[in-house]
């Protein structure tokens, strides 16, 4: 019997070398694939971050525009308020024009003989009248005339002094009176006369 001797060692060694090569190739392929996946994820995340940053910058720009518009609107509201106040002043002046005429007409018609007015000062709806009269009775007559007037009310004598001049005695007086209107309500007259 003849026995053949077969040496299996080189074949096993070759198989091991082949498996080592395959393992190395698979390890390299796995590393490349893992690097590609990491790179892909990184690029996707960077793209999302860039997109969000662009959205943020767009929103910041739009917020700045809206802030400018809000400032513009507040400036326009200030101008509007100013114009409304001016219109109200003009309307008040237009409304008080007839009352000035009536005021001077009433002042002239209520002054009796022997009474002379020196100054007339108007503060709101109140009048401060300084004058001279030939007697205290003339001042009383003047106050009754003021009370009877439709455009003046509540005369109040604050000062009366008698000056002795060589021939005549003269009464210097100061009185206040409120300006009103015949068709004014009580609230308007209580607030200080005509508006």
C-alpha positions in Angstrom: 0.0 0.0 0.0 1.2 3.2 -1.1 0.2 6.2 0.8 0.1 9.5 -0.7 1.0 12.3 1.4 -0.9 15.4 0.9 0.3 18.5 2.6 -2.8 20.7 3.5 -0.8 23.4 5.3 -0.2 25.7 2.3 -3.8 25.5 1.3 -4.9 26.5 4.8 -2.4 29.3 4.9 -3.7 30.6 1.5 -7.2 30.4 2.8 -6.2 32.4 5.9 -4.5 35.0 3.8 -7.5 35.2 1.5 -9.8 35.6 4.6 -7.5 38.3 6.0 -7.6 40.1 2.6 -11.4 39.9 2.5 -11.6 41.1 6.1 -9.3 44.0 5.4 -11.3 44.9 2.2 -14.5 44.7 4.2 -13.1 46.8 7.0 -11.9 49.4 4.6 -15.3 49.3 2.8 -17.1 49.7 6.1 -14.9 52.6 7.1 -15.5 54.3 3.7 -19.2 53.6 4.0 -19.3 55.0 7.6 -17.3 58.0 6.5 -19.7 58.6 3.6 -22.7 58.3 5.9 -21.1 60.7 8.4 -20.3 63.1 5.6 -23.8 62.9 4.2 -25.3 63.5 7.6 -22.9 66.4 8.2 -23.8 68.0 4.8 -27.5 67.5 5.5 -27.2 69.1 8.9 -25.1 71.9 7.5 -27.7 72.5 4.8 -30.5 72.6 7.4 -28.4 75.0 9.6 -27.8 77.2 6.6 -31.5 77.2 5.6 -32.5 78.1 9.2 -29.9 80.9 9.3 -31.2 82.3 6.0 -34.7 82.1 7.4 -33.5 83.9 10.6 -31.8 86.6 8.6 -35.0 87.0 6.5 -37.1 87.3 9.6 -34.7 89.8 11.2 -34.9 91.9 8.0 -38.7 91.7 8.0 -38.9 92.6 11.7 -36.7 95.6 11.0 -39.0 96.7 8.2 -42.1 96.3 10.5 -40.3 98.2 13.2 -39.7 101.1 10.8 -43.4 100.9 9.7 -44.4 101.0 13.4 -42.2 104.1 13.9 -43.8 105.7 10.9 -47.3 104.9 12.1 -46.5 106.4 15.5 -45.2 109.5 13.9 -48.3 109.7 11.7 -50.4 109.3 14.9 -48.6 112.1 16.5 -49.1 114.3 13.5 -52.8 113.3 13.4 -53.2 114.1 17.1 -51.6 117.5 16.5 -53.8 118.2 13.6 -56.9 117.2 15.6 -55.9 119.5 18.4 -55.3 122.3 15.9 -58.7 121.7 14.4 -60.4 121.7 17.8 -58.7 125.1 18.6 -59.8 126.5 15.3 -63.3 125.2 15.9 -63.3 126.7 19.4 -62.1 130.0 18.0 -64.8 129.9 15.2 -67.4 129.1 17.8 -66.3 131.9 20.1 -66.3 134.6 17.5 -69.9 135.5 17.9 -69.6 135.4 21.7 -66.8 138.1 21.6 -69.1 140.4 19.7 -71.9 139.7 22.2 -69.5 140.3 25.0 -68.5 143.7 23.9 -72.1 144.6 23.0 -73.2 143.6 26.5 -70.3 145.5 28.2 -71.3 148.6 26.4 -75.0 148.2 27.0 -74.7 147.4 30.7 -72.4 150.3 31.7 -74.7 153.0 33.3 -74.0 156.7 33.2 -71.4 157.7 35.7 -69.4 154.5 35.4 -66.1 154.4 33.5 -64.2 151.2 32.8 -60.4 151.3 32.9 -59.4 147.7 32.1 -61.1 144.5 31.1 -59.2 141.3 31.4 -60.6 137.9 30.2 -59.3 134.6 31.6 -61.2 131.7 30.2 -64.8 132.5 30.8 -64.2 135.0 33.6 -63.8 138.7 33.2 -62.0 141.0 35.6 -63.3 144.6 35.3 -61.5 147.6 36.8 -63.2 151.0 36.7 -64.4 154.2 38.4 -67.9 155.3 39.3 -69.3 158.6 40.5 -70.9 156.8 43.5 -71.4 153.4 45.1 -75.0 153.4 43.8 -73.7 153.6 40.2 -71.6 150.5 40.9 -74.7 148.7 42.3 -76.6 149.7 39.2 -73.8 148.4 37.0 -73.9 145.0 38.9 -77.7 144.7 38.5 -77.3 145.4 34.8 -74.7 142.7 34.6 -76.9 140.2 36.4 -79.8 141.0 34.1 -77.6 140.4 31.0 -78.1 137.2 28.9 -74.4 137.0 28.2 -72.9 137.8 31.6 -73.7 136.4 35.0 -72.7 136.3 38.7 -71.0 139.7 39.1 -68.8 139.7 42.2 -67.4 142.9 43.6 -64.0 142.3 45.1 -62.7 145.8 45.8 -64.3 149.2 46.1 -62.4 152.2 47.3 -63.5 155.8 47.6 -61.0 158.4 46.6 -61.7 161.9 47.9 -60.9 164.4 45.2 -61.4 168.1 45.9 -64.6 168.4 44.1 -66.0 164.9 43.6 -65.8 161.6 45.4 -64.9 158.8 43.0 -65.4 155.1 43.8 -62.7 152.8 42.3 -63.9 149.3 41.9 -62.8 145.8 40.8 -65.3 143.1 40.0 -65.4 139.8 38.3 -68.2 138.4 36.1 -68.7 135.2 34.2 -69.3 135.0 30.5 -72.2 132.8 29.4 -74.6 132.3 26.6 -78.4 132.4 26.6 -78.6 128.8 25.3 -75.7 127.4 27.3 -76.4 124.4 29.5 -75.7 124.6 33.2 -72.6 122.3 32.9 -71.0 124.7 30.3 -71.6 127.7 32.5 -70.3 125.9 35.6 -67.1 124.9 33.8 -66.2 128.5 33.3 -68.3 130.2 30.7 -68.4 129.8 27.0 -66.0 127.6 25.2 
